[in-house]
Amino acid sequence: MARVWIEDRAAHADYQAAMEKWQAAKREGSKRQPPGRWRVRWYGPDGKPKALTFQKLPQAEAEKRALEERLSKGTYRDPKQGKTLFKEVAEEWHGALRKPAERTRNDYRELLDLYVIPKWGTWQVSAIRWEDVSAWLTDLGKEPGKRGKPLSPARIEKTHLVASMVMKRAVMAGRIHVNPFAGHELTKADDDDDHVYLTHEQLADLADAAGEHRTLILVLGYCGIRWSEATALKVGRVQLEARRLRIVQAHTRVKGGMRLGPVKNHEKRSVPLLRSVVDLIQPLVAGRPSGALLFPGGDGTHLRYGTWRPEFDAAVEEAGLAGLGITPHKLRHTAASLAIASGADVKVVQTMLGHKSAAMTLDVYGHLFPDRLDEVADALDAGRASALAGRTAVG
């Protein structure tokens, strides 16, 4: 039996009955299309019979050729699977997430609910075309988001990533052949405009203006840890003699509040402490239990960003740094720039910041590393001169 064949239904009782019903409905004014006379039949890779009907023979022949090609090349997808709604695949994808931390899963959920499912939820996955996605991405960059402001390039990029991962699951599950969310050019954020690099003097002025939070500012500005990591630091993870902070947890936003969870990218690490900062941390750990937070809030629990940010902004104003766009998170950029200026190599900066790879660190801060081409050329010159001098002496 042929793997794909065409069947003429003209003599079939069910087709004749369907035609009679259609003709009767047509006489009463119905504009419904007639039933398909030509049925394409085949066996899928699972061995189960499949069928599609067409009104005209050329349509059936074109489908037969397409199915034969897909089956021979191993690119076959069951047409019925492509009728699955995007929102169903999205829920399957999100429910099956295992690797991302809870905060990342929550971020994905938010983007699904705000921007992805409202647009694509009722679409059949096989109906989504590349050009549809391209138009959507353009609209995301023009129209205000749910908070009333245009989405930033970074936000659009992440929204697109979530939608693309949903459709990647549709591909892997055999519902569609290609991912229409792949291959799109996205506007990249201008990192230089987003970064703020304070000098040692500016960082000192900010720390002095922060009052009781002076030490926290210096830890953020010299150690490069994230705000969520700093507020999760416990006394027992401060290694004064070794001059290290052990970063193993971070505060994660969940429904109903905040809780302690793993650090981003699961990159547990030790970061160096300046001797001058060790002296400031000493009184914060003296006599306190190892499980106590190093930088607690005023109510004894963790320091909350929303509560502390006005104090931080006031310190920025007092230090004469208003207008630079400095935030607690951007002190990581200062830590990176000061470390690089002091001679730290990319692996050291990667460890400090908790980046997943040195490549990521170079992508963000590569422009800050000094041009050492002349240094390499001078070293090669010295080596060449030494080698040639030795050869002349032997001669």
VEXKERO-235345 format. One record per residue (C-alpha): residue number from 1; chain; x, y, z. Coordinates in steps of 0.5 Angstrom, whole numbers, plus 500, padded with zeros to 3 digits. Example, Ala and Ser with C-alpha at 12.3 -4.5 7.8 and 13.67 -1.06 7.14 Angstrom:
<rs>
r nr=1&kette=A&xx=525&yy=491&zz=516 .
r nr=2&kette=A&xx=527&yy=498&zz=514 .
</rs>
This chain:
<rs>
r nr=1&kette=A&xx=500&yy=500&zz=500 .
r nr=2&kette=A&xx=503&yy=507&zz=498 .
r nr=3&kette=A&xx=505&yy=511&zz=504 .
r nr=4&kette=A&xx=501&yy=517&zz=501 .
r nr=5&kette=A&xx=495&yy=516&zz=496 .
r nr=6&kette=A&xx=489&yy=520&zz=494 .
r nr=7&kette=A&xx=482&yy=517&zz=494 .
r nr=8&kette=A&xx=476&yy=520&zz=490 .
r nr=9&kette=A&xx=470&yy=520&zz=495 .
r nr=10&kette=A&xx=465&yy=521&zz=489 .
r nr=11&kette=A&xx=462&yy=514&zz=490 .
r nr=12&kette=A&xx=462&yy=514&zz=498 .
r nr=13&kette=A&xx=456&yy=514&zz=501 .
r nr=14&kette=A&xx=458&yy=519&zz=506 .
r nr=15&kette=A&xx=460&yy=524&zz=501 .
r nr=16&kette=A&xx=454&yy=523&zz=497 .
r nr=17&kette=A&xx=450&yy=524&zz=504 .
r nr=18&kette=A&xx=454&yy=530&zz=505 .
r nr=19&kette=A&xx=453&yy=533&zz=498 .
r nr=20&kette=A&xx=445&yy=532&zz=499 .
r nr=21&kette=A&xx=445&yy=536&zz=505 .
r nr=22&kette=A&xx=450&yy=541&zz=502 .
r nr=23&kette=A&xx=445&yy=542&zz=496 .
r nr=24&kette=A&xx=439&yy=543&zz=500 .
r nr=25&kette=A&xx=443&yy=548&zz=505 .
r nr=26&kette=A&xx=445&yy=552&zz=499 .
r nr=27&kette=A&xx=438&yy=552&zz=496 .
r nr=28&kette=A&xx=436&yy=556&zz=502 .
r nr=29&kette=A&xx=441&yy=561&zz=502 .
r nr=30&kette=A&xx=447&yy=558&zz=505 .
r nr=31&kette=A&xx=454&yy=560&zz=503 .
r nr=32&kette=A&xx=458&yy=554&zz=506 .
r nr=33&kette=A&xx=463&yy=551&zz=502 .
r nr=34&kette=A&xx=461&yy=544&zz=499 .
r nr=35&kette=A&xx=465&yy=538&zz=502 .
r nr=36&kette=A&xx=471&yy=535&zz=500 .
r nr=37&kette=A&xx=471&yy=530&zz=494 .
r nr=38&kette=A&xx=478&yy=528&zz=494 .
r nr=39&kette=A&xx=481&yy=525&zz=501 .
r nr=40&kette=A&xx=489&yy=525&zz=502 .
r nr=41&kette=A&xx=491&yy=519&zz=506 .
r nr=42&kette=A&xx=497&yy=517&zz=509 .
r nr=43&kette=A&xx=500&yy=513&zz=515 .
r nr=44&kette=A&xx=504&yy=518&zz=520 .
r nr=45&kette=A&xx=511&yy=516&zz=523 .
r nr=46&kette=A&xx=507&yy=513&zz=529 .
r nr=47&kette=A&xx=504&yy=508&zz=524 .
r nr=48&kette=A&xx=497&yy=511&zz=525 .
r nr=49&kette=A&xx=492&yy=513&zz=519 .
r nr=50&kette=A&xx=491&yy=520&zz=517 .
r nr=51&kette=A&xx=487&yy=524&zz=512 .
r nr=52&kette=A&xx=485&yy=531&zz=510 .
r nr=53&kette=A&xx=480&yy=532&zz=504 .
r nr=54&kette=A&xx=480&yy=538&zz=499 .
r nr=55&kette=A&xx=475&yy=540&zz=494 .
r nr=56&kette=A&xx=479&yy=540&zz=488 .
r nr=57&kette=A&xx=484&yy=535&zz=485 .
r nr=58&kette=A&xx=490&yy=539&zz=484 .
r nr=59&kette=A&xx=490&yy=541&zz=492 .
r nr=60&kette=A&xx=490&yy=534&zz=494 .
r nr=61&kette=A&xx=496&yy=533&zz=489 .
r nr=62&kette=A&xx=500&yy=538&zz=492 .
r nr=63&kette=A&xx=498&yy=536&zz=499 .
r nr=64&kette=A&xx=500&yy=529&zz=497 .
r nr=65&kette=A&xx=507&yy=531&zz=494 .
r nr=66&kette=A&xx=508&yy=536&zz=500 .
r nr=67&kette=A&xx=507&yy=530&zz=505 .
r nr=68&kette=A&xx=511&yy=525&zz=501 .
r nr=69&kette=A&xx=517&yy=530&zz=502 .
r nr=70&kette=A&xx=516&yy=531&zz=509 .
r nr=71&kette=A&xx=516&yy=524&zz=511 .
r nr=72&kette=A&xx=522&yy=522&zz=506 .
r nr=73&kette=A&xx=526&yy=528&zz=510 .
r nr=74&kette=A&xx=524&yy=527&zz=517 .
r nr=75&kette=A&xx=521&yy=534&zz=517 .
r nr=76&kette=A&xx=513&yy=531&zz=518 .
r nr=77&kette=A&xx=509&yy=534&zz=523 .
r nr=78&kette=A&xx=502&yy=532&zz=524 .
r nr=79&kette=A&xx=497&yy=538&zz=521 .
r nr=80&kette=A&xx=492&yy=537&zz=527 .
r nr=81&kette=A&xx=498&yy=538&zz=532 .
r nr=82&kette=A&xx=499&yy=545&zz=529 .
r nr=83&kette=A&xx=492&yy=547&zz=531 .
r nr=84&kette=A&xx=494&yy=547&zz=538 .
r nr=85&kette=A&xx=493&yy=554&zz=541 .
r nr=86&kette=A&xx=499&yy=558&zz=543 .
r nr=87&kette=A&xx=496&yy=559&zz=550 .
r nr=88&kette=A&xx=496&yy=551&zz=551 .
r nr=89&kette=A&xx=503&yy=551&zz=549 .
r nr=90&kette=A&xx=505&yy=557&zz=553 .
r nr=91&kette=A&xx=502&yy=553&zz=559 .
r nr=92&kette=A&xx=505&yy=547&zz=558 .
r nr=93&kette=A&xx=512&yy=550&zz=557 .
r nr=94&kette=A&xx=512&yy=554&zz=563 .
r nr=95&kette=A&xx=509&yy=549&zz=567 .
r nr=96&kette=A&xx=515&yy=544&zz=565 .
r nr=97&kette=A&xx=520&yy=549&zz=567 .
r nr=98&kette=A&xx=526&yy=546&zz=571 .
r nr=99&kette=A&xx=532&yy=550&zz=571 .
r nr=100&kette=A&xx=530&yy=557&zz=572 .
r nr=101&kette=A&xx=530&yy=560&zz=579 .
r nr=102&kette=A&xx=523&yy=562&zz=582 .
r nr=103&kette=A&xx=524&yy=569&zz=580 .
r nr=104&kette=A&xx=526&yy=568&zz=573 .
r nr=105&kette=A&xx=520&yy=563&zz=572 .
r nr=106&kette=A&xx=516&yy=569&zz=575 .
r nr=107&kette=A&xx=519&yy=574&zz=570 .
r nr=108&kette=A&xx=517&yy=569&zz=565 .
r nr=109&kette=A&xx=510&yy=569&zz=568 .
r nr=110&kette=A&xx=509&yy=576&zz=568 .
r nr=111&kette=A&xx=511&yy=577&zz=561 .
r nr=112&kette=A&xx=507&yy=571&zz=558 .
r nr=113&kette=A&xx=501&yy=575&zz=562 .
r nr=114&kette=A&xx=502&yy=582&zz=560 .
r nr=115&kette=A&xx=504&yy=582&zz=553 .
r nr=116&kette=A&xx=505&yy=575&zz=550 .
r nr=117&kette=A&xx=498&yy=571&zz=551 .
r nr=118&kette=A&xx=494&yy=577&zz=550 .
r nr=119&kette=A&xx=497&yy=577&zz=543 .
r nr=120&kette=A&xx=498&yy=570&zz=541 .
r nr=121&kette=A&xx=494&yy=566&zz=546 .
r nr=122&kette=A&xx=488&yy=565&zz=541 .
r nr=123&kette=A&xx=492&yy=563&zz=535 .
r nr=124&kette=A&xx=493&yy=556&zz=532 .
r nr=125&kette=A&xx=501&yy=555&zz=533 .
r nr=126&kette=A&xx=501&yy=553&zz=525 .
r nr=127&kette=A&xx=498&yy=560&zz=523 .
r nr=128&kette=A&xx=503&yy=564&zz=526 .
r nr=129&kette=A&xx=508&yy=567&zz=521 .
r nr=130&kette=A&xx=515&yy=570&zz=521 .
r nr=131&kette=A&xx=512&yy=577&zz=518 .
r nr=132&kette=A&xx=506&yy=577&zz=524 .
r nr=133&kette=A&xx=512&yy=576&zz=529 .
r nr=134&kette=A&xx=516&yy=582&zz=526 .
r nr=135&kette=A&xx=510&yy=586&zz=526 .
r nr=136&kette=A&xx=508&yy=585&zz=533 .
r nr=137&kette=A&xx=516&yy=587&zz=535 .
r nr=138&kette=A&xx=515&yy=593&zz=531 .
r nr=139&kette=A&xx=509&yy=595&zz=535 .
r nr=140&kette=A&xx=512&yy=593&zz=542 .
r nr=141&kette=A&xx=517&yy=598&zz=540 .
r nr=142&kette=A&xx=512&yy=604&zz=539 .
r nr=143&kette=A&xx=506&yy=602&zz=543 .
r nr=144&kette=A&xx=506&yy=604&zz=551 .
r nr=145&kette=A&xx=507&yy=598&zz=555 .
r nr=146&kette=A&xx=502&yy=596&zz=561 .
r nr=147&kette=A&xx=505&yy=601&zz=565 .
r nr=148&kette=A&xx=504&yy=607&zz=560 .
r nr=149&kette=A&xx=511&yy=608&zz=558 .
r nr=150&kette=A&xx=514&yy=605&zz=552 .
r nr=151&kette=A&xx=518&yy=598&zz=553 .
r nr=152&kette=A&xx=525&yy=599&zz=553 .
r nr=153&kette=A&xx=529&yy=595&zz=548 .
r nr=154&kette=A&xx=531&yy=590&zz=554 .
r nr=155&kette=A&xx=524&yy=589&zz=556 .
r nr=156&kette=A&xx=522&yy=587&zz=548 .
r nr=157&kette=A&xx=528&yy=583&zz=548 .
r nr=158&kette=A&xx=526&yy=579&zz=554 .
r nr=159&kette=A&xx=519&yy=579&zz=551 .
r nr=160&kette=A&xx=521&yy=576&zz=545 .
r nr=161&kette=A&xx=525&yy=571&zz=548 .
r nr=162&kette=A&xx=519&yy=568&zz=552 .
r nr=163&kette=A&xx=515&yy=567&zz=546 .
r nr=164&kette=A&xx=520&yy=564&zz=542 .
r nr=165&kette=A&xx=522&yy=559&zz=548 .
r nr=166&kette=A&xx=514&yy=557&zz=547 .
r nr=167&kette=A&xx=514&yy=556&zz=540 .
r nr=168&kette=A&xx=521&yy=552&zz=541 .
r nr=169&kette=A&xx=517&yy=547&zz=545 .
r nr=170&kette=A&xx=512&yy=547&zz=539 .
r nr=171&kette=A&xx=517&yy=545&zz=535 .
r nr=172&kette=A&xx=520&yy=540&zz=539 .
r nr=173&kette=A&xx=513&yy=537&zz=541 .
r nr=174&kette=A&xx=512&yy=536&zz=533 .
r nr=175&kette=A&xx=507&yy=541&zz=533 .
r nr=176&kette=A&xx=510&yy=545&zz=527 .
r nr=177&kette=A&xx=516&yy=545&zz=523 .
r nr=178&kette=A&xx=520&yy=552&zz=524 .
r nr=179&kette=A&xx=519&yy=557&zz=529 .
r nr=180&kette=A&xx=517&yy=563&zz=527 .
r nr=181&kette=A&xx=520&yy=567&zz=532 .
r nr=182&kette=A&xx=527&yy=566&zz=530 .
r nr=183&kette=A&xx=531&yy=570&zz=526 .
r nr=184&kette=A&xx=529&yy=577&zz=528 .
r nr=185&kette=A&xx=533&yy=583&zz=529 .
r nr=186&kette=A&xx=532&yy=587&zz=535 .
r nr=187&kette=A&xx=534&yy=593&zz=537 .
r nr=188&kette=A&xx=539&yy=593&zz=542 .
r nr=189&kette=A&xx=540&yy=598&zz=548 .
r nr=190&kette=A&xx=546&yy=603&zz=548 .
r nr=191&kette=A&xx=550&yy=600&zz=554 .
r nr=192&kette=A&xx=554&yy=606&zz=555 .
r nr=193&kette=A&xx=548&yy=610&zz=556 .
r nr=194&kette=A&xx=546&yy=606&zz=561 .
r nr=195&kette=A&xx=552&yy=605&zz=565 .
r nr=196&kette=A&xx=555&yy=610&zz=571 .
r nr=197&kette=A&xx=562&yy=609&zz=573 .
r nr=198&kette=A&xx=563&yy=613&zz=579 .
r nr=199&kette=A&xx=571&yy=615&zz=581 .
r nr=200&kette=A&xx=574&yy=613&zz=588 .
r nr=201&kette=A&xx=572&yy=620&zz=590 .
r nr=202&kette=A&xx=565&yy=620&zz=588 .
r nr=203&kette=A&xx=564&yy=613&zz=591 .
r nr=204&kette=A&xx=567&yy=616&zz=598 .
r nr=205&kette=A&xx=562&yy=622&zz=597 .
r nr=206&kette=A&xx=556&yy=618&zz=596 .
r nr=207&kette=A&xx=558&yy=613&zz=602 .
r nr=208&kette=A&xx=559&yy=619&zz=607 .
r nr=209&kette=A&xx=552&yy=622&zz=605 .
r nr=210&kette=A&xx=549&yy=615&zz=606 .
r nr=211&kette=A&xx=550&yy=616&zz=614 .
r nr=212&kette=A&xx=549&yy=609&zz=617 .
r nr=213&kette=A&xx=549&yy=605&zz=610 .
r nr=214&kette=A&xx=556&yy=608&zz=609 .
r nr=215&kette=A&xx=559&yy=601&zz=609 .
r nr=216&kette=A&xx=553&yy=598&zz=605 .
r nr=217&kette=A&xx=555&yy=603&zz=599 .
r nr=218&kette=A&xx=562&yy=601&zz=599 .
r nr=219&kette=A&xx=560&yy=594&zz=599 .
r nr=220&kette=A&xx=556&yy=595&zz=593 .
r nr=221&kette=A&xx=561&yy=600&zz=590 .
r nr=222&kette=A&xx=567&yy=596&zz=591 .
r nr=223&kette=A&xx=565&yy=588&zz=591 .
r nr=224&kette=A&xx=560&yy=589&zz=585 .
r nr=225&kette=A&xx=555&yy=584&zz=588 .
r nr=226&kette=A&xx=547&yy=585&zz=587 .
r nr=227&kette=A&xx=542&yy=589&zz=591 .
r nr=228&kette=A&xx=539&yy=582&zz=593 .
r nr=229&kette=A&xx=545&yy=579&zz=594 .
r nr=230&kette=A&xx=547&yy=584&zz=599 .
r nr=231&kette=A&xx=541&yy=584&zz=603 .
r nr=232&kette=A&xx=541&yy=577&zz=604 .
r nr=233&kette=A&xx=548&yy=577&zz=606 .
r nr=234&kette=A&xx=549&yy=574&zz=613 .
r nr=235&kette=A&xx=554&yy=575&zz=619 .
r nr=236&kette=A&xx=557&yy=568&zz=618 .
r nr=237&kette=A&xx=559&yy=569&zz=611 .
r nr=238&kette=A&xx=563&yy=574&zz=612 .
r nr=239&kette=A&xx=570&yy=572&zz=612 .
r nr=240&kette=A&xx=574&yy=578&zz=615 .
r nr=241&kette=A&xx=581&yy=574&zz=616 .
r nr=242&kette=A&xx=581&yy=572&zz=609 .
r nr=243&kette=A&xx=578&yy=579&zz=606 .
r nr=244&kette=A&xx=572&yy=575&zz=603 .
r nr=245&kette=A&xx=564&yy=575&zz=602 .
r nr=246&kette=A&xx=561&yy=569&zz=601 .
r nr=247&kette=A&xx=555&yy=570&zz=596 .
r nr=248&kette=A&xx=550&yy=564&zz=596 .
r nr=249&kette=A&xx=543&yy=567&zz=597 .
r nr=250&kette=A&xx=539&yy=573&zz=594 .
r nr=251&kette=A&xx=532&yy=575&zz=596 .
r nr=252&kette=A&xx=527&yy=573&zz=591 .
r nr=253&kette=A&xx=521&yy=577&zz=589 .
r nr=254&kette=A&xx=515&yy=572&zz=590 .
r nr=255&kette=A&xx=507&yy=572&zz=590 .
r nr=256&kette=A&xx=506&yy=575&zz=597 .
r nr=257&kette=A&xx=513&yy=578&zz=599 .
r nr=258&kette=A&xx=520&yy=576&zz=599 .
r nr=259&kette=A&xx=524&yy=570&zz=600 .
r nr=260&kette=A&xx=531&yy=568&zz=600 .
r nr=261&kette=A&xx=533&yy=563&zz=594 .
r nr=262&kette=A&xx=539&yy=562&zz=590 .
r nr=263&kette=A&xx=543&yy=567&zz=587 .
r nr=264&kette=A&xx=542&yy=569&zz=580 .
r nr=265&kette=A&xx=545&yy=563&zz=575 .
r nr=266&kette=A&xx=546&yy=559&zz=581 .
r nr=267&kette=A&xx=553&yy=562&zz=581 .
r nr=268&kette=A&xx=555&yy=562&zz=588 .
r nr=269&kette=A&xx=562&yy=565&zz=589 .
r nr=270&kette=A&xx=567&yy=569&zz=594 .
r nr=271&kette=A&xx=568&yy=576&zz=593 .
r nr=272&kette=A&xx=574&yy=580&zz=595 .
r nr=273&kette=A&xx=574&yy=586&zz=601 .
r nr=274&kette=A&xx=578&yy=592&zz=601 .
r nr=275&kette=A&xx=582&yy=592&zz=608 .
r nr=276&kette=A&xx=579&yy=599&zz=609 .
r nr=277&kette=A&xx=572&yy=596&zz=608 .
r nr=278&kette=A&xx=574&yy=590&zz=613 .
r nr=279&kette=A&xx=575&yy=595&zz=618 .
r nr=280&kette=A&xx=568&yy=598&zz=617 .
r nr=281&kette=A&xx=565&yy=591&zz=617 .
r nr=282&kette=A&xx=568&yy=589&zz=623 .
r nr=283&kette=A&xx=563&yy=592&zz=628 .
r nr=284&kette=A&xx=557&yy=590&zz=624 .
r nr=285&kette=A&xx=559&yy=582&zz=625 .
r nr=286&kette=A&xx=562&yy=583&zz=632 .
r nr=287&kette=A&xx=558&yy=579&zz=637 .
r nr=288&kette=A&xx=552&yy=577&zz=633 .
r nr=289&kette=A&xx=550&yy=570&zz=631 .
r nr=290&kette=A&xx=552&yy=567&zz=624 .
r nr=291&kette=A&xx=545&yy=567&zz=622 .
r nr=292&kette=A&xx=543&yy=575&zz=623 .
r nr=293&kette=A&xx=543&yy=579&zz=616 .
r nr=294&kette=A&xx=549&yy=583&zz=615 .
r nr=295&kette=A&xx=545&yy=589&zz=613 .
r nr=296&kette=A&xx=538&yy=589&zz=616 .
r nr=297&kette=A&xx=532&yy=593&zz=616 .
r nr=298&kette=A&xx=530&yy=598&zz=621 .
r nr=299&kette=A&xx=525&yy=593&zz=623 .
r nr=300&kette=A&xx=530&yy=587&zz=624 .
r nr=301&kette=A&xx=528&yy=584&zz=618 .
r nr=302&kette=A&xx=531&yy=585&zz=611 .
r nr=303&kette=A&xx=533&yy=591&zz=608 .
r nr=304&kette=A&xx=527&yy=593&zz=603 .
r nr=305&kette=A&xx=529&yy=596&zz=597 .
r nr=306&kette=A&xx=522&yy=601&zz=596 .
r nr=307&kette=A&xx=524&yy=603&zz=603 .
r nr=308&kette=A&xx=531&yy=605&zz=602 .
r nr=309&kette=A&xx=531&yy=608&zz=595 .
r nr=310&kette=A&xx=529&yy=614&zz=598 .
r nr=311&kette=A&xx=534&yy=615&zz=603 .
r nr=312&kette=A&xx=539&yy=613&zz=597 .
r nr=313&kette=A&xx=537&yy=618&zz=593 .
r nr=314&kette=A&xx=537&yy=623&zz=598 .
r nr=315&kette=A&xx=545&yy=621&zz=599 .
r nr=316&kette=A&xx=546&yy=622&zz=591 .
r nr=317&kette=A&xx=543&yy=629&zz=592 .
r nr=318&kette=A&xx=547&yy=631&zz=598 .
r nr=319&kette=A&xx=553&yy=628&zz=594 .
r nr=320&kette=A&xx=552&yy=632&zz=588 .
r nr=321&kette=A&xx=551&yy=626&zz=584 .
r nr=322&kette=A&xx=544&yy=628&zz=582 .
r nr=323&kette=A&xx=543&yy=627&zz=574 .
r nr=324&kette=A&xx=548&yy=621&zz=573 .
r nr=325&kette=A&xx=542&yy=616&zz=573 .
r nr=326&kette=A&xx=546&yy=613&zz=579 .
r nr=327&kette=A&xx=542&yy=607&zz=582 .
r nr=328&kette=A&xx=544&yy=602&zz=587 .
r nr=329&kette=A&xx=544&yy=596&zz=582 .
r nr=330&kette=A&xx=549&yy=601&zz=577 .
r nr=331&kette=A&xx=554&yy=601&zz=583 .
r nr=332&kette=A&xx=556&yy=594&zz=580 .
r nr=333&kette=A&xx=558&yy=598&zz=574 .
r nr=334&kette=A&xx=563&yy=602&zz=578 .
r nr=335&kette=A&xx=565&yy=596&zz=582 .
r nr=336&kette=A&xx=567&yy=593&zz=575 .
r nr=337&kette=A&xx=570&yy=599&zz=572 .
r nr=338&kette=A&xx=575&yy=601&zz=578 .
r nr=339&kette=A&xx=577&yy=593&zz=579 .
r nr=340&kette=A&xx=579&yy=594&zz=571 .
r nr=341&kette=A&xx=582&yy=600&zz=572 .
r nr=342&kette=A&xx=586&yy=597&zz=578 .
r nr=343&kette=A&xx=589&yy=591&zz=573 .
r nr=344&kette=A&xx=584&yy=586&zz=575 .
r nr=345&kette=A&xx=583&yy=581&zz=569 .
r nr=346&kette=A&xx=577&yy=579&zz=566 .
r nr=347&kette=A&xx=576&yy=572&zz=570 .
r nr=348&kette=A&xx=577&yy=576&zz=577 .
r nr=349&kette=A&xx=571&yy=581&zz=574 .
r nr=350&kette=A&xx=567&yy=575&zz=572 .
r nr=351&kette=A&xx=567&yy=572&zz=579 .
r nr=352&kette=A&xx=566&yy=579&zz=583 .
r nr=353&kette=A&xx=560&yy=580&zz=579 .
r nr=354&kette=A&xx=557&yy=573&zz=579 .
r nr=355&kette=A&xx=557&yy=573&zz=571 .
r nr=356&kette=A&xx=556&yy=566&zz=568 .
r nr=357&kette=A&xx=562&yy=567&zz=563 .
r nr=358&kette=A&xx=568&yy=571&zz=562 .
r nr=359&kette=A&xx=564&yy=572&zz=555 .
r nr=360&kette=A&xx=558&yy=576&zz=558 .
r nr=361&kette=A&xx=563&yy=580&zz=562 .
r nr=362&kette=A&xx=567&yy=582&zz=556 .
r nr=363&kette=A&xx=560&yy=583&zz=552 .
r nr=364&kette=A&xx=559&yy=588&zz=558 .
r nr=365&kette=A&xx=565&yy=591&zz=560 .
r nr=366&kette=A&xx=570&yy=590&zz=554 .
r nr=367&kette=A&xx=571&yy=597&zz=552 .
r nr=368&kette=A&xx=574&yy=598&zz=559 .
r nr=369&kette=A&xx=580&yy=594&zz=559 .
r nr=370&kette=A&xx=586&yy=597&zz=557 .
r nr=371&kette=A&xx=589&yy=596&zz=550 .
r nr=372&kette=A&xx=595&yy=592&zz=551 .
r nr=373&kette=A&xx=597&yy=591&zz=544 .
r nr=374&kette=A&xx=603&yy=595&zz=545 .
r nr=375&kette=A&xx=605&yy=592&zz=551 .
r nr=376&kette=A&xx=605&yy=585&zz=547 .
r nr=377&kette=A&xx=609&yy=588&zz=542 .
r nr=378&kette=A&xx=614&yy=591&zz=546 .
r nr=379&kette=A&xx=615&yy=584&zz=550 .
r nr=380&kette=A&xx=616&yy=580&zz=543 .
r nr=381&kette=A&xx=621&yy=586&zz=541 .
r nr=382&kette=A&xx=625&yy=584&zz=548 .
r nr=383&kette=A&xx=624&yy=577&zz=547 .
r nr=384&kette=A&xx=627&yy=577&zz=539 .
r nr=385&kette=A&xx=632&yy=582&zz=541 .
r nr=386&kette=A&xx=635&yy=577&zz=547 .
r nr=387&kette=A&xx=634&yy=571&zz=542 .
r nr=388&kette=A&xx=638&yy=574&zz=537 .
r nr=389&kette=A&xx=643&yy=577&zz=541 .
r nr=390&kette=A&xx=645&yy=570&zz=544 .
r nr=391&kette=A&xx=645&yy=567&zz=537 .
r nr=392&kette=A&xx=650&yy=573&zz=535 .
r nr=393&kette=A&xx=654&yy=571&zz=541 .
r nr=394&kette=A&xx=655&yy=564&zz=539 .
r nr=395&kette=A&xx=657&yy=566&zz=532 .
</rs>
